[in-house]
């Protein structure tokens, strides 16, 4: 980067999308091999009923990757998997079911966006890796290197130019710890109790918070015509209040990136970026 300090706020204090690729889940896909035997059994016995329900409660985004980037997202949450019994090397994204597009297709799409926005920094959080063998892992790494080439941030590069007071570890991507740090009731009624789970991914003093509502079986049964989107949109006012209470920075109580569902709705991205005014 010729001017690494240009993207400091986007790199440290920006918005992300939770389960980025669920906007293109395959309606005809088999249930992921990582799901419970009960879900697989029910989907096999009553696919016409169960599969639409799975789709409604698995979709967390409705904007494409390019549209998310254009909206201001700079952290992409990629859940990568290989389909069971698939003889090819194709990798897909997964959230209960697989996507219609391959990982390679989306990496090229991100590259095309970066080429038209050369001064931006995008973080790709690749995880899950359901069904990936060592051979497939090597294939994934090779694809990333081949597609992004010199746009990749080298492992041995110092991150000091990005961060004030050298607050972060120089190689923040080497250590990641998943912790459930918050579980609170957003709202309640006679029918249900809805919980908000905030997941923190920690690397030294670098924090990524994923705020997303998690439904339980009882909630789904009580709301047969509901969906994750409907539930999330109803809770946006509460999530908005929580976001505005946060502070960016390197301290333990601070948050650097906040990832949410359906980022194209409400003012989620704007509210997260506005946190930079507190610096």
Backbone as CSV, one residue per row, in Angstrom:
resi,resn,N_x,N_y,N_z,CA_x,CA_y,CA_z,C_x,C_y,C_z
1,UNK,0.837,-1.182,0.000,0.000,0.000,0.000,0.879,1.241,0.000
2,UNK,0.598,2.176,-0.909,1.393,3.394,-0.961,1.089,4.289,0.222
3,UNK,-0.144,4.266,0.666,-0.534,5.100,1.791,-1.366,4.271,2.765
4,UNK,-0.723,3.436,3.592,-1.448,2.506,4.455,-2.351,3.161,5.471
5,UNK,-2.080,4.425,5.856,-2.900,5.073,6.869,-4.229,5.534,6.295
6,UNK,-4.381,5.516,4.993,-5.617,5.981,4.363,-6.822,5.158,4.805
7,UNK,-6.637,3.839,4.931,-7.750,2.955,5.244,-7.791,2.536,6.705
8,UNK,-7.122,3.285,7.577,-7.039,2.871,8.973,-8.418,2.715,9.605
9,UNK,-9.350,3.647,9.332,-10.668,3.566,9.960,-11.469,2.418,9.375
10,UNK,-11.350,2.191,8.089,-12.074,1.089,7.479,-11.538,-0.245,7.975
11,UNK,-10.234,-0.295,8.222,-9.620,-1.549,8.640,-9.964,-1.870,10.089
12,UNK,-9.990,-0.841,10.914,-10.183,-1.089,12.338,-11.616,-0.915,12.822
13,UNK,-12.290,0.070,12.319,-13.591,0.419,12.878,-14.638,0.414,11.764
14,UNK,-14.986,-0.758,11.274,-15.881,-0.811,10.132,-16.976,-1.843,10.310
15,UNK,-17.860,-1.882,9.322,-18.995,-2.800,9.364,-18.687,-4.083,8.616
16,UNK,-19.278,-5.171,9.093,-19.118,-6.454,8.427,-20.466,-7.112,8.247
17,UNK,-20.503,-8.157,7.441,-21.748,-8.895,7.243,-21.596,-10.301,7.819
18,UNK,-22.566,-10.701,8.602,-22.572,-12.029,9.207,-23.107,-13.034,8.187
19,UNK,-22.400,-14.152,7.994,-22.794,-15.152,7.000,-23.049,-14.468,5.654
20,UNK,-21.995,-13.876,5.135,-22.062,-13.021,3.953,-22.788,-13.639,2.764
21,UNK,-22.588,-14.933,2.533,-23.024,-15.542,1.274,-24.415,-16.173,1.294
22,UNK,-25.199,-15.964,2.322,-26.498,-16.648,2.395,-27.543,-16.067,1.465
23,UNK,-27.216,-14.999,0.761,-28.173,-14.435,-0.199,-28.349,-15.345,-1.413
24,UNK,-27.436,-16.297,-1.610,-27.528,-17.172,-2.777,-27.530,-18.653,-2.381
25,UNK,-28.222,-18.986,-1.309,-28.363,-20.384,-0.924,-29.178,-21.126,-1.989
26,UNK,-28.784,-22.362,-2.244,-29.415,-23.173,-3.288,-30.693,-23.830,-2.759
27,UNK,-31.808,-23.490,-3.351,-33.095,-24.042,-2.929,-33.183,-25.552,-3.155
28,UNK,-32.340,-26.058,-4.028,-32.361,-27.483,-4.342,-31.201,-28.238,-3.691
29,UNK,-30.479,-27.552,-2.842,-29.307,-28.157,-2.210,-29.693,-29.145,-1.121
30,UNK,-28.843,-30.139,-0.944,-29.001,-31.042,0.190,-28.596,-30.304,1.466
31,UNK,-29.069,-30.774,2.605,-28.692,-30.176,3.881,-27.215,-30.473,4.143
32,UNK,-26.525,-29.532,4.690,-25.103,-29.680,4.980,-24.825,-30.904,5.837
33,UNK,-23.714,-31.565,5.552,-23.328,-32.751,6.313,-23.047,-32.464,7.765
34,UNK,-22.897,-31.191,8.109,-22.585,-30.802,9.475,-23.836,-30.635,10.335
35,UNK,-25.017,-30.705,9.720,-26.250,-30.517,10.471,-26.640,-31.805,11.211
36,UNK,-27.587,-31.665,12.130,-27.990,-32.801,12.965,-28.722,-33.866,12.149
37,UNK,-28.713,-35.090,12.663,-29.400,-36.200,12.003,-30.904,-35.952,11.932
38,UNK,-31.438,-35.273,12.957,-32.871,-34.989,12.989,-33.267,-34.074,11.831
39,UNK,-32.476,-33.013,11.617,-32.769,-32.071,10.525,-32.696,-32.791,9.187
40,UNK,-31.684,-33.616,9.026,-31.533,-34.361,7.778,-32.707,-35.323,7.558
41,UNK,-33.117,-35.984,8.625,-34.220,-36.942,8.528,-35.522,-36.241,8.154
42,UNK,-35.825,-35.144,8.844,-37.062,-34.410,8.569,-37.066,-33.850,7.148
43,UNK,-35.917,-33.345,6.726,-35.824,-32.796,5.369,-35.993,-33.893,4.317
44,UNK,-35.528,-35.095,4.637,-35.648,-36.219,3.705,-37.084,-36.725,3.639
45,UNK,-37.780,-36.726,4.799,-39.149,-37.236,4.853,-40.177,-36.227,4.340
46,UNK,-39.952,-34.942,4.654,-40.914,-33.891,4.281,-40.209,-32.705,3.621
47,UNK,-39.527,-32.917,2.516,-38.746,-31.845,1.892,-39.572,-30.638,1.480
48,UNK,-40.803,-30.863,1.050,-41.651,-29.758,0.600,-42.017,-28.810,1.744
49,UNK,-41.984,-29.332,2.965,-42.322,-28.516,4.138,-41.061,-28.000,4.829
50,UNK,-40.124,-28.909,5.054,-38.937,-28.577,5.845,-37.960,-27.680,5.089
51,UNK,-37.733,-27.965,3.808,-36.712,-27.204,3.077,-37.034,-25.709,2.988
52,UNK,-38.281,-25.321,2.680,-38.593,-23.881,2.682,-38.366,-23.231,4.040
53,UNK,-38.652,-23.976,5.110,-38.418,-23.438,6.460,-36.930,-23.225,6.693
54,UNK,-36.117,-24.194,6.277,-34.660,-24.063,6.402,-34.169,-22.822,5.661
55,UNK,-34.681,-22.613,4.456,-34.271,-21.462,3.657,-34.616,-20.149,4.368
56,UNK,-35.811,-20.068,4.937,-36.253,-18.833,5.596,-35.420,-18.485,6.823
57,UNK,-34.931,-19.527,7.510,-34.206,-19.285,8.752,-32.688,-19.407,8.585
58,UNK,-32.235,-19.635,7.354,-30.794,-19.701,7.079,-30.285,-18.473,6.351
59,UNK,-31.177,-17.763,5.691,-30.783,-16.586,4.909,-30.575,-15.389,5.821
60,UNK,-29.366,-14.848,5.828,-29.042,-13.708,6.693,-28.712,-12.428,5.924
61,UNK,-28.576,-12.535,4.606,-28.268,-11.365,3.777,-29.124,-11.395,2.513
62,UNK,-29.421,-10.211,1.978,-30.133,-10.154,0.702,-29.420,-9.306,-0.339
63,UNK,-28.229,-8.815,-0.003,-27.406,-8.080,-0.963,-26.271,-8.981,-1.443
64,UNK,-25.868,-8.824,-2.701,-24.737,-9.583,-3.220,-23.448,-9.078,-2.585
65,UNK,-22.359,-9.796,-2.808,-21.069,-9.376,-2.260,-20.706,-7.968,-2.743
66,UNK,-20.849,-7.736,-4.029,-20.524,-6.412,-4.577,-21.406,-5.343,-3.958
67,UNK,-22.680,-5.627,-3.807,-23.604,-4.651,-3.210,-23.256,-4.399,-1.752
68,UNK,-22.817,-5.435,-1.042,-22.404,-5.246,0.349,-21.174,-4.353,0.439
69,UNK,-20.216,-4.592,-0.440,-19.007,-3.761,-0.462,-19.353,-2.318,-0.805
70,UNK,-20.241,-2.130,-1.759,-20.667,-0.787,-2.139,-21.401,-0.097,-0.995
71,UNK,-22.079,-0.889,-0.171,-22.825,-0.333,0.959,-21.910,0.081,2.110
72,UNK,-20.629,-0.346,2.060,-19.680,0.041,3.098,-19.130,-1.093,3.928
73,UNK,-19.536,-2.318,3.641,-19.011,-3.479,4.378,-17.558,-3.720,3.979
74,UNK,-16.705,-3.963,4.957,-15.291,-4.244,4.681,-14.817,-5.529,5.363
75,UNK,-15.736,-6.255,5.951,-15.423,-7.534,6.593,-16.427,-8.554,6.087
76,UNK,-15.940,-9.573,5.371,-16.805,-10.585,4.787,-16.633,-11.911,5.528
77,UNK,-17.740,-12.463,5.971,-17.761,-13.698,6.764,-18.046,-14.871,5.830
78,UNK,-16.992,-15.594,5.445,-17.102,-16.697,4.490,-17.103,-18.042,5.205
79,UNK,-18.212,-18.773,5.144,-18.302,-20.127,5.717,-18.118,-21.111,4.557
80,UNK,-16.965,-21.730,4.483,-16.582,-22.528,3.312,-16.767,-24.029,3.567
81,UNK,-17.203,-24.734,2.526,-17.450,-26.169,2.672,-17.287,-26.879,1.334
82,UNK,-17.130,-28.187,1.434,-17.108,-29.047,0.244,-18.277,-30.007,0.353
83,UNK,-19.038,-30.128,-0.716,-20.222,-30.986,-0.694,-19.836,-32.453,-0.535
84,UNK,-20.607,-33.147,0.261,-20.375,-34.586,0.461,-20.593,-35.337,-0.852
85,UNK,-19.741,-36.304,-1.109,-19.831,-37.151,-2.308,-19.644,-36.385,-3.613
86,UNK,-19.062,-35.193,-3.525,-18.778,-34.415,-4.738,-17.349,-34.731,-5.176
87,UNK,-17.168,-35.349,-6.346,-15.819,-35.733,-6.784,-14.969,-34.556,-7.260
88,UNK,-15.602,-33.408,-7.476,-14.862,-32.249,-7.968,-14.134,-31.537,-6.835
89,UNK,-13.327,-30.558,-7.198,-12.604,-29.748,-6.213,-13.365,-28.467,-5.882
90,UNK,-14.592,-28.356,-6.380,-15.370,-27.134,-6.169,-15.698,-26.929,-4.694
91,UNK,-15.510,-25.714,-4.239,-15.836,-25.342,-2.869,-17.009,-24.366,-2.891
92,UNK,-17.856,-24.482,-1.893,-19.044,-23.639,-1.814,-19.098,-22.968,-0.442
93,UNK,-20.060,-22.079,-0.288,-20.339,-21.487,1.017,-21.522,-22.244,1.601
94,UNK,-21.634,-22.223,2.927,-22.667,-23.041,3.559,-23.274,-22.358,4.772
95,UNK,-24.567,-22.540,4.922,-25.284,-22.184,6.147,-26.533,-23.069,6.179
96,UNK,-26.372,-24.252,6.676,-27.359,-25.333,6.673,-27.482,-25.974,5.289
97,UNK,-27.549,-25.150,4.253,-27.507,-25.670,2.884,-26.382,-24.948,2.131
98,UNK,-26.053,-25.425,0.947,-24.942,-24.861,0.186,-25.411,-23.758,-0.764
99,UNK,-24.474,-22.964,-1.222,-24.796,-21.865,-2.129,-24.797,-22.331,-3.582
100,UNK,-25.345,-21.486,-4.433,-25.360,-21.788,-5.865,-24.033,-21.431,-6.522
101,UNK,-23.282,-20.539,-5.902,-22.005,-20.091,-6.472,-20.842,-20.746,-5.746
102,UNK,-19.712,-20.834,-6.411,-18.518,-21.418,-5.809,-17.681,-20.336,-5.124
103,UNK,-16.792,-20.774,-4.268,-15.886,-19.855,-3.575,-15.017,-19.111,-4.587
104,UNK,-14.543,-19.830,-5.586,-13.680,-19.224,-6.584,-14.384,-18.083,-7.317
105,UNK,-15.655,-18.278,-7.660,-16.426,-17.228,-8.348,-16.488,-15.952,-7.514
106,UNK,-16.718,-16.117,-6.216,-16.872,-14.952,-5.344,-15.528,-14.256,-5.099
107,UNK,-14.462,-15.028,-5.005,-13.144,-14.416,-4.841,-12.825,-13.537,-6.047
108,UNK,-13.168,-13.992,-7.234,-12.972,-13.177,-8.439,-13.838,-11.926,-8.384
109,UNK,-15.037,-12.053,-7.856,-15.931,-10.893,-7.754,-15.362,-9.849,-6.795
110,UNK,-14.813,-10.323,-5.674,-14.192,-9.399,-4.715,-12.992,-8.717,-5.362
111,UNK,-12.206,-9.468,-6.112,-11.041,-8.903,-6.791,-11.457,-7.804,-7.761
112,UNK,-12.500,-8.048,-8.536,-12.962,-7.031,-9.489,-13.360,-5.749,-8.773
113,UNK,-13.978,-5.886,-7.596,-14.353,-4.694,-6.835,-13.104,-3.975,-6.327
114,UNK,-12.137,-4.735,-5.833,-10.906,-4.128,-5.324,-10.145,-3.387,-6.426
115,UNK,-10.179,-3.916,-7.630,-9.472,-3.279,-8.742,-10.077,-1.924,-9.089
116,UNK,-11.354,-1.749,-8.809,-11.993,-0.449,-9.056,-11.966,0.437,-7.814
117,UNK,-11.487,-0.118,-6.705,-11.349,0.643,-5.454,-9.969,0.341,-4.860
118,UNK,-8.902,0.755,-5.511,-7.530,0.363,-5.143,-7.058,0.842,-3.775
119,UNK,-7.750,1.769,-3.146,-7.287,2.272,-1.855,-8.102,1.719,-0.681
120,UNK,-8.877,0.692,-0.954,-9.691,0.091,0.095,-9.042,-1.186,0.627
121,UNK,-9.381,-1.533,1.866,-8.916,-2.765,2.502,-10.137,-3.613,2.850
122,UNK,-10.133,-4.863,2.431,-11.233,-5.786,2.720,-10.679,-6.993,3.472
123,UNK,-11.343,-7.369,4.542,-10.944,-8.535,5.332,-11.836,-9.708,4.959
124,UNK,-11.224,-10.822,4.584,-11.960,-12.044,4.278,-11.777,-13.014,5.450
125,UNK,-12.838,-13.265,6.184,-12.781,-14.197,7.311,-13.267,-15.552,6.825
126,UNK,-12.343,-16.440,6.491,-12.684,-17.770,5.967,-12.691,-18.777,7.107
127,UNK,-13.796,-19.485,7.268,-13.872,-20.467,8.345,-14.887,-21.560,8.048
128,UNK,-15.149,-22.382,9.053,-15.990,-23.579,8.970,-15.242,-24.734,8.304
129,UNK,-15.018,-24.646,6.981,-14.262,-25.659,6.227,-14.867,-27.065,6.369
130,UNK,-16.197,-27.131,6.346,-16.857,-28.441,6.437,-16.492,-29.313,5.242
131,UNK,-16.021,-30.520,5.525,-15.723,-31.475,4.470,-14.422,-31.232,3.727
132,UNK,-13.620,-30.278,4.183,-12.362,-29.979,3.495,-11.239,-30.897,3.977
133,UNK,-10.626,-31.602,3.050,-9.448,-32.409,3.349,-8.218,-31.516,3.256
134,UNK,-7.052,-32.065,3.591,-5.816,-31.284,3.463,-5.598,-30.860,2.012
135,UNK,-5.956,-31.748,1.103,-5.811,-31.441,-0.317,-6.705,-30.267,-0.718
136,UNK,-7.928,-30.257,-0.223,-8.856,-29.169,-0.542,-8.430,-27.864,0.128
137,UNK,-7.856,-27.962,1.327,-7.325,-26.764,1.995,-6.207,-26.151,1.145
138,UNK,-5.325,-26.987,0.668,-4.226,-26.489,-0.178,-4.780,-25.875,-1.460
139,UNK,-5.832,-26.482,-1.980,-6.476,-25.949,-3.190,-7.068,-24.567,-2.921
140,UNK,-7.715,-24.403,-1.774,-8.300,-23.110,-1.404,-7.228,-22.036,-1.284
141,UNK,-6.146,-22.368,-0.591,-5.047,-21.416,-0.415,-4.440,-21.037,-1.760
142,UNK,-4.283,-22.021,-2.627,-3.722,-21.765,-3.957,-4.628,-20.834,-4.756
143,UNK,-5.946,-21.027,-4.643,-6.902,-20.165,-5.355,-6.817,-18.730,-4.853
144,UNK,-6.745,-18.569,-3.541,-6.655,-17.224,-2.960,-5.394,-16.518,-3.441
145,UNK,-4.263,-17.227,-3.419,-2.994,-16.641,-3.860,-3.022,-16.308,-5.350
146,UNK,-3.590,-17.204,-6.133,-3.625,-17.003,-7.580,-4.515,-15.829,-7.961
147,UNK,-5.638,-15.691,-7.287,-6.599,-14.646,-7.631,-6.149,-13.269,-7.148
148,UNK,-5.722,-13.169,-5.899,-5.404,-11.849,-5.340,-3.947,-11.440,-5.536
149,UNK,-3.055,-12.397,-5.619,-1.643,-12.136,-5.873,-1.092,-11.018,-4.989
150,UNK,-0.626,-9.943,-5.590,0.045,-8.894,-4.814,-0.905,-8.080,-3.941
151,UNK,-2.201,-8.288,-4.083,-3.152,-7.550,-3.246,-3.263,-8.144,-1.846
152,UNK,-2.736,-9.349,-1.650,-2.772,-9.966,-0.330,-1.801,-9.268,0.616
153,UNK,-2.213,-9.134,1.865,-1.324,-8.557,2.867,-0.372,-9.654,3.336
154,UNK,0.941,-9.500,3.171,1.907,-10.549,3.554,1.851,-10.840,5.046
155,UNK,2.154,-12.084,5.406,2.139,-12.473,6.819,3.159,-11.690,7.640
156,UNK,4.300,-11.393,7.049,5.375,-10.783,7.835,5.360,-9.269,7.785
157,UNK,4.288,-8.664,7.216,4.256,-7.209,7.150,3.900,-6.645,8.520
158,UNK,4.505,-5.527,8.863,4.196,-4.884,10.134,2.897,-4.113,9.995
159,UNK,2.021,-4.240,10.993,0.759,-3.507,10.972,0.866,-2.176,11.702
160,UNK,2.052,-1.829,12.144,2.204,-0.590,12.894,1.723,0.647,12.145
161,UNK,1.962,0.748,10.814,1.468,1.937,10.126,-0.049,2.074,10.185
162,UNK,-0.784,0.972,10.433,-2.236,1.019,10.442,-2.799,1.496,11.769
163,UNK,-2.061,1.239,12.873,-2.661,1.397,14.178,-1.935,2.442,15.024
164,UNK,-2.732,3.281,15.646,-2.178,4.310,16.513,-1.531,3.679,17.741
165,UNK,-0.425,4.227,18.141,0.288,3.796,19.354,0.684,2.316,19.328
166,UNK,0.799,1.750,18.136,1.212,0.346,17.997,0.376,-0.576,18.885
167,UNK,-0.925,-0.297,18.941,-1.779,-1.000,19.889,-1.987,-2.469,19.556
168,UNK,-1.912,-2.842,18.277,-2.220,-4.216,17.896,-0.980,-5.061,17.701
169,UNK,-1.165,-6.332,17.896,-0.120,-7.300,17.576,0.208,-7.176,16.097
170,UNK,1.455,-7.357,15.708,1.857,-7.099,14.328,1.230,-8.068,13.329
171,UNK,0.868,-9.241,13.752,0.236,-10.187,12.829,-1.078,-10.655,13.433
172,UNK,-2.092,-9.806,13.336,-3.343,-10.058,14.032,-4.066,-11.290,13.507
173,UNK,-3.793,-11.693,12.262,-4.538,-12.816,11.692,-4.027,-14.177,12.159
174,UNK,-2.950,-14.233,12.907,-2.386,-15.519,13.312,-3.105,-16.142,14.492
175,UNK,-3.787,-15.349,15.266,-4.443,-15.894,16.448,-5.900,-15.477,16.460
176,UNK,-6.774,-16.455,16.584,-8.202,-16.164,16.633,-8.865,-17.073,17.652
177,UNK,-9.626,-16.494,18.520,-10.314,-17.248,19.565,-11.787,-16.873,19.534
178,UNK,-12.657,-17.868,19.466,-14.089,-17.609,19.419,-14.675,-17.694,20.823
179,UNK,-15.293,-16.637,21.265,-15.879,-16.608,22.600,-17.300,-16.079,22.535
180,UNK,-18.194,-16.695,23.290,-19.523,-16.118,23.441,-19.444,-15.209,24.651
181,UNK,-19.512,-13.909,24.417,-19.293,-12.978,25.518,-20.553,-12.277,25.985
182,UNK,-21.623,-12.417,25.213,-22.847,-11.741,25.628,-24.058,-12.554,25.211
183,UNK,-24.984,-12.709,26.101,-26.246,-13.362,25.765,-27.309,-12.671,26.593
184,UNK,-28.097,-11.824,25.937,-29.070,-11.047,26.680,-30.419,-11.093,25.974
185,UNK,-31.479,-10.890,26.718,-32.801,-10.875,26.127,-33.053,-9.509,25.503
186,UNK,-33.403,-9.523,24.236,-33.741,-8.272,23.565,-35.191,-7.902,23.842
187,UNK,-36.025,-8.892,23.785,-37.428,-8.631,24.083,-38.086,-9.939,24.479
188,UNK,-39.238,-9.843,25.090,-39.948,-11.047,25.503,-41.444,-10.841,25.325
189,UNK,-42.155,-11.913,25.262,-43.612,-11.852,25.179,-44.162,-13.118,25.814
190,UNK,-45.452,-13.295,25.776,-46.057,-14.484,26.347,-45.672,-15.725,25.558
191,UNK,-45.321,-15.530,24.291,-45.068,-16.669,23.418,-43.630,-17.143,23.429
192,UNK,-42.692,-16.234,23.632,-41.306,-16.650,23.450,-40.348,-15.711,24.152
193,UNK,-39.141,-16.147,24.264,-38.029,-15.315,24.710,-36.993,-15.355,23.606
194,UNK,-36.585,-14.209,23.141,-35.641,-14.144,22.031,-34.282,-13.681,22.552
195,UNK,-33.263,-14.392,22.150,-31.927,-14.076,22.643,-31.050,-13.489,21.551
196,UNK,-30.195,-12.569,21.940,-29.227,-11.992,21.018,-27.854,-12.494,21.407
197,UNK,-27.180,-13.137,20.477,-25.843,-13.657,20.743,-24.814,-12.750,20.087
198,UNK,-23.854,-12.334,20.868,-22.786,-11.510,20.345,-21.503,-12.315,20.415
199,UNK,-20.981,-12.637,19.258,-19.769,-13.447,19.186,-18.559,-12.545,18.988
200,UNK,-17.521,-12.785,19.733,-16.311,-11.985,19.614,-15.176,-12.868,19.116
201,UNK,-14.491,-12.419,18.081,-13.322,-13.105,17.564,-12.116,-12.267,17.986
202,UNK,-11.267,-12.864,18.794,-10.207,-12.115,19.443,-8.832,-12.449,18.877
203,UNK,-8.043,-11.440,18.601,-6.660,-11.637,18.232,-5.874,-10.519,18.899
204,UNK,-5.256,-10.881,20.032,-4.589,-9.874,20.856,-5.622,-8.799,21.232
205,UNK,-5.510,-7.578,20.651,-6.425,-6.497,20.997,-7.320,-6.131,19.819
206,UNK,-7.582,-7.097,18.963,-8.405,-6.865,17.780,-9.710,-7.630,17.945
207,UNK,-10.840,-6.923,17.897,-12.123,-7.535,18.208,-13.123,-7.402,17.063
208,UNK,-13.742,-8.510,16.719,-14.814,-8.525,15.734,-16.072,-9.020,16.429
209,UNK,-17.120,-8.216,16.437,-18.370,-8.585,17.084,-19.416,-8.904,16.035
210,UNK,-19.992,-10.102,16.124,-21.085,-10.466,15.233,-22.386,-10.427,15.996
211,UNK,-23.252,-9.474,15.674,-24.527,-9.369,16.392,-25.605,-9.990,15.514
212,UNK,-26.151,-11.084,15.969,-27.190,-11.755,15.198,-28.138,-12.502,16.120
213,UNK,-29.401,-12.432,15.785,-30.417,-13.118,16.577,-30.409,-14.601,16.261
214,UNK,-30.603,-15.409,17.282,-30.633,-16.855,17.106,-31.991,-17.382,17.565
215,UNK,-32.725,-17.963,16.620,-34.039,-18.504,16.953,-33.897,-19.916,17.514
216,UNK,-34.862,-20.346,18.296,-34.884,-21.733,18.749,-36.069,-22.442,18.100
217,UNK,-36.164,-23.753,18.298,-37.207,-24.543,17.659,-38.590,-24.071,18.078
218,UNK,-38.728,-23.717,19.335,-40.034,-23.260,19.831,-40.477,-22.005,19.102
219,UNK,-39.542,-21.097,18.898,-39.879,-19.846,18.215,-40.337,-20.124,16.790
220,UNK,-39.646,-21.023,16.105,-39.997,-21.354,14.716,-41.383,-21.988,14.652
221,UNK,-41.685,-22.883,15.592,-42.981,-23.551,15.603,-44.121,-22.577,15.893
222,UNK,-43.850,-21.616,16.763,-44.873,-20.631,17.117,-45.073,-19.618,15.987
223,UNK,-44.053,-19.463,15.141,-44.116,-18.502,14.033,-43.909,-19.227,12.701
224,UNK,-44.884,-20.045,12.297,-44.730,-20.827,11.058,-44.591,-19.974,9.807
225,UNK,-45.066,-18.739,9.854,-44.979,-17.855,8.693,-43.888,-16.791,8.883
226,UNK,-43.082,-16.976,9.913,-42.010,-16.022,10.172,-40.754,-16.357,9.401
227,UNK,-39.715,-15.560,9.609,-38.426,-15.789,8.956,-37.362,-15.054,9.757
228,UNK,-36.106,-15.394,9.487,-35.010,-14.714,10.171,-34.991,-13.231,9.817
229,UNK,-35.314,-12.927,8.577,-35.321,-11.522,8.151,-36.380,-10.732,8.911
230,UNK,-37.573,-11.271,8.993,-38.654,-10.577,9.695,-38.296,-10.366,11.158
231,UNK,-37.730,-11.400,11.779,-37.342,-11.312,13.178,-36.237,-10.272,13.380
232,UNK,-35.269,-10.255,12.451,-34.151,-9.319,12.562,-34.596,-7.877,12.379
233,UNK,-35.446,-7.635,11.393,-35.909,-6.275,11.134,-36.678,-5.716,12.323
234,UNK,-37.437,-6.580,13.007,-38.188,-6.138,14.179,-37.271,-5.736,15.327
235,UNK,-36.087,-6.327,15.368,-35.166,-6.073,16.483,-34.160,-4.972,16.191
236,UNK,-34.161,-4.420,14.970,-33.184,-3.395,14.607,-33.128,-2.212,15.580
237,UNK,-34.267,-1.712,16.065,-34.188,-0.588,17.021,-33.358,-0.910,18.260
238,UNK,-33.506,-2.152,18.779,-32.721,-2.551,19.959,-31.246,-2.692,19.612
239,UNK,-30.960,-3.305,18.454,-29.571,-3.479,18.034,-28.923,-2.120,17.763
240,UNK,-29.698,-1.198,17.244,-29.193,0.150,16.942,-28.731,0.850,18.222
241,UNK,-29.515,0.691,19.284,-29.147,1.296,20.566,-27.841,0.712,21.069
242,UNK,-27.709,-0.623,20.954,-26.485,-1.282,21.433,-25.273,-0.810,20.639
243,UNK,-25.393,-0.722,19.329,-24.280,-0.293,18.473,-23.796,1.090,18.883
244,UNK,-24.719,2.004,19.104,-24.347,3.387,19.427,-23.690,3.508,20.796
245,UNK,-23.807,2.474,21.621,-23.184,2.487,22.952,-21.733,2.000,22.915
246,UNK,-21.282,1.486,21.759,-19.951,0.904,21.656,-18.893,1.971,21.407
247,UNK,-17.644,1.584,21.704,-16.505,2.470,21.486,-15.423,1.729,20.711
248,UNK,-14.906,2.326,19.647,-13.817,1.696,18.896,-12.497,1.892,19.608
249,UNK,-11.550,1.009,19.334,-10.228,1.165,19.930,-9.601,-0.154,20.315
250,UNK,-8.393,-0.114,20.877,-7.641,-1.326,21.208,-7.923,-1.911,22.589
251,UNK,-8.709,-1.229,23.414,-8.942,-1.712,24.769,-9.872,-2.919,24.768
252,UNK,-9.844,-3.700,25.847,-10.624,-4.934,25.935,-12.121,-4.672,25.823
253,UNK,-12.579,-3.533,26.326,-14.007,-3.250,26.292,-14.443,-2.610,24.975
254,UNK,-13.507,-2.434,24.047,-13.809,-1.791,22.772,-14.023,-2.810,21.660
255,UNK,-14.649,-2.355,20.586,-14.938,-3.217,19.442,-14.400,-2.550,18.185
256,UNK,-13.823,-3.344,17.294,-13.231,-2.806,16.074,-14.103,-3.005,14.839
257,UNK,-14.746,-4.159,14.736,-15.623,-4.442,13.600,-16.905,-5.053,14.136
258,UNK,-18.037,-4.590,13.617,-19.328,-5.151,14.002,-19.983,-5.721,12.748
259,UNK,-20.309,-7.016,12.793,-20.932,-7.687,11.651,-22.383,-8.005,11.983
260,UNK,-23.275,-7.720,11.045,-24.691,-7.941,11.296,-25.397,-8.639,10.150
261,UNK,-26.656,-8.942,10.360,-27.504,-9.566,9.345,-28.265,-8.498,8.563
262,UNK,-28.556,-8.780,7.307,-29.349,-7.908,6.443,-28.839,-6.464,6.514
263,UNK,-27.569,-6.322,6.180,-26.894,-5.030,6.355,-27.441,-3.938,5.426
264,UNK,-28.210,-4.320,4.418,-28.771,-3.322,3.514,-29.995,-2.634,4.070
265,UNK,-30.515,-3.144,5.160,-31.693,-2.558,5.790,-31.284,-1.664,6.947
266,UNK,-32.118,-0.689,7.250,-31.850,0.236,8.343,-30.545,1.005,8.073
267,UNK,-29.943,1.570,9.116,-28.713,2.351,8.976,-27.540,1.643,9.637
268,UNK,-27.512,0.318,9.564,-26.485,-0.459,10.262,-25.075,0.001,9.919
269,UNK,-24.721,0.028,8.632,-23.363,0.402,8.216,-23.045,1.819,8.652
270,UNK,-23.975,2.730,8.439,-23.771,4.130,8.827,-23.521,4.259,10.324
271,UNK,-24.306,3.545,11.125,-24.161,3.628,12.582,-22.795,3.111,13.044
272,UNK,-22.321,2.036,12.406,-21.021,1.482,12.781,-19.901,2.450,12.419
273,UNK,-19.943,2.979,11.214,-18.901,3.908,10.769,-18.912,5.187,11.605
274,UNK,-20.102,5.589,12.061,-20.217,6.797,12.892,-19.458,6.652,14.211
275,UNK,-19.192,5.407,14.628,-18.436,5.190,15.867,-17.053,5.816,15.794
276,UNK,-16.549,6.003,14.576,-15.208,6.588,14.414,-15.137,8.016,14.946
277,UNK,-16.284,8.662,15.033,-16.303,10.028,15.570,-15.951,10.068,17.047
278,UNK,-16.008,8.919,17.711,-15.676,8.860,19.136,-14.179,8.772,19.378
279,UNK,-13.410,8.541,18.289,-11.955,8.384,18.445,-11.317,9.738,18.782
